[in-house]
Amino acid sequence: MARRRAVLGLIGLLASPLLAPMLPAGPLARLLAPAPAGAQQPASQPVLRIGAIPDQKPEKLNRLYPLVASELSRQLGVKVSYVPVVDYAAAVSAFRTGNLDLVWFGGLTGVQARLQKPGARVIAQRDIDVNFHSIFIANARSGIKPISQQKELVVLKGRRFTFGSESSTSGRLMPQWFLSQAGVKLSDFKGGAPGFSGSHDTTIALVSSGAYDAGVVNEQVWRTSLHDGRASREKVIPIWKSPGYPDYHWIAQGDLDARFGKGFTSKLQPAILAWRPSDPQQKQILALFGAQQFTEADAAAYGRIEQVGRQIGKIR
Amino acid sequence: MTGGGEAPALQGAASGHNGGAGRRILLRPAVPLLVLLPSLVLLPLLGILPFLAHGGGLDLLCQFALAAVTPSLDPLVLRSALTGLATTVGMALLGWAASLVLGLLLGLASSRTLWRSCWGQLWPAGLIRRLLAIPRAIHELLWGLLLLQLVGLQPVVAVVAIAIPFGALVARVVADLLDGLDTGRLDALRLAGAPAPAALLTALGPPLLPGLLSYGGYRLECALRSATLLGVFGLGGLGTDLKLTLQSLEFHELWTGLWLLLAVMLALETGLGRLRRRWLMPRRLGLSRAGGGRAGVGVRAREMVLAMAALLPLSIGVAWALGVDPRALLAWQPLQGVGGSGWIDGGQLLALPWPALIGGTLALTLLAAVLAVGLPPLQLLVSAPWPPARLLVRLSWALARLWPPPLTALLLLLLLQPGVVTAALAMGLHNAGILGRLLAEALADGSPANEQALASGGVGPRLALLYGRYPAIARPYLAYGAYRADVLLRETVVVGMVGATGLGSQLLESLSSFAWDQLLALVAVYALLTLLGEELSDRVRRRLLQGA
């Protein structure tokens, strides 16, 4: 083989040096290069690729999802790998294009993903996702005081305000909906537009520092940040807790049975639902998810998210 | 990020225009001051900035600056940054190499000289040239994002995203170079009965080579910047690490990646500069007369051929290592809803605030262009008397070039409100870094005689620089600036998010809503604007180069 490569290489060299860059596209490269690992071929041992919207610090995601991968691998007896993505929309696209098999989506991204990939299945959600909340937060020195009613959100007019990701349910979609009900338009914020920090952790850091007067984050991340000291009430205060709505959920491709064997999907769901704090590794996973356990999820429950998504223009 | 047909245009502008201002003194600023004209925009800008500043993120910005001297040396972080860097460099190399081949072939196909010699027809050349304007008008980031939607997250996407617009740019330069050559030798060979292909290769090959090599080398630098930028938007490599570490405010880890990238970028620039000088290639702001058809190509021909031949195994090895598989391009994933009834929502399309979007984009382009052109000569002038300051200015240029504009914009938001000015600052600073380097290069190539004469006559270093050096480079520099404006127009898409105005912000919003019809319309408008801008900047450049 080595000699063949050398000969082929020599032929290439002699043919024309200028052709060199084209060769990866040609038959020579096909002979020389093995199929890349990521290529979608009916491999002998299929790998379950899991992903997640990057809603928190990469460092935390990189701790949590490899744990999930190893646990699922142990439970299901297949190879499981975690594929990180750079933003929410990329997670949806990667699911649509078949680069991801099982994804931890938010409410909005989950609806987007299912609309774009018919046949995709809602697998599970956390106990806290049935009735999830957003917390509006403000910099302690900004002079913004906690409010008791939704219509008082008008205090945010003329302030520097940041959402999380553009496609975040708890960090953008539902907050924007609550703001618009209170009569606050996006152009009412200082600078003529809100910021999009990208993730909940970043929103907390930016509002704490004073880069923004106020922002909005998901309740679970907020509680965790207060608990582990990354957020301090001396710098950032909660000002309003939103009404509840359904949020995060696991979504799987519709064709998993065809690729991993009959009945795979119906084994996947009980596997996730079976995670309990009594098992050390599962306890760690549940703690990082901020949940006691996972429950079955009903696709119909996200009808409200879809409706708001359409009104705000994030779903078409 | 891109660089187009400046190589041929600037050759005509070679020698100085010292006498130019003499005739119509009343209406024109003196030539040395011409270079400083764009920097006048700094005055109103400095006036506006206090109103935009909020200073809320000063703490974070200080942390960011301090982290520069204490980058993370954690082996895990280092390994991740090095892997990312290798991916970025690999993508840049493959995209660049593919663009050269593509550009050479398409350039030949769109050359009037070639068509006339081989087939006696001219119109196909014009047609191909026009068609090529379209892939060129769309920024590599847009190609990347569109391909990402069509074929999914594959390593080949970034390579092709770079190769398409770069290839079209190289094609234009090749065609311009070819058609700008003196056809005397070609005609002689043809009259003597030589067949067209052989005559073309013999007569036009050697004089084409220096311009092509110089430009090709420059494209590699551009490709490195583009590959980094593509990573920022999720196409893999170090850019992704940079974006994620900045977004999670892990400044120490961020600087690990930045310093590594800086080292690679400076090494590449220095290496290419050495090669350019060694192989007697013309400079980009070609003021010395090294270029044209005269240069002695033969001396180093063997080296060049060897270097190009080395590209073959290198490209294959890199493609292998990165898992770049061109077959992935054939597996298209359907876009849900596209083509079905009602996928184009005409009402919503028209409801987009088009005048504001286009106006915002144009304002952003102009402001950024003036900043990018105006800053470097001023910085050089101010720092002229103190060598350490000059070094600092150079370092700031390198950092500005290195740092993808969307990341600069994110940092600026810690101090300034979102909007056109903030976005323009981010883009302007980045491009000032690119123009600054070209300016310094042009100054180094020019004759120091005037400046030395002035200096030895007792004139201060600043005035000596202003009157001794700037007159010769004024027009080519500004002409290059006009060209840069057209590149900036294409580039506005990358700071859209932060600018909160312009087509770019709408484009990213439409992308995250998966509104394919809006996306298509926005790309089309972008392409149209860029084509118009290219035409306009070409005219401005020609006028500037023709001189007074």
Interface residues (C-beta under 8 A of the other chain):
Chain A: G9 G12 L13 P17 L18 L19 A20 P21 M22 L23 P24 A25 L28 A29 L32 A33 P34 A35 P36 A37 G38 A39 Q40 P54 K57 P58 E59 V85 V86 D87 Y88 A89 A90 V92 S93 A94 R96 T97 G98 N99 Q112 L115 Q116 K117 P118 N139 R160 E166 S167 K190 G191 G192 A193 G195 F196 S197 G198 S199 D201 T202 A205 L206 S209 G210 A211 Y212 D213 G313 K314 I315 R316
Chain B: H54 G56 G57 L58 D59 L60 L94 W96 A97 A98 L100 V101 L104 L148 Q149 V151 G152 L153 Q154 P155 F233 G234 T240 K243 L244 T245 Q247 S248 L249 E250 V305 M308 A309 L311 L312 P313 L314 S315 I316 A319 W320 G323 V324 D325 P326 R327 A328 A331 Q333 L335 Q336 G337 D345 Q348 L413 L414 Q417 P418 G419 M497 A500 L508 E509 L511 S512 S513 F514 A515
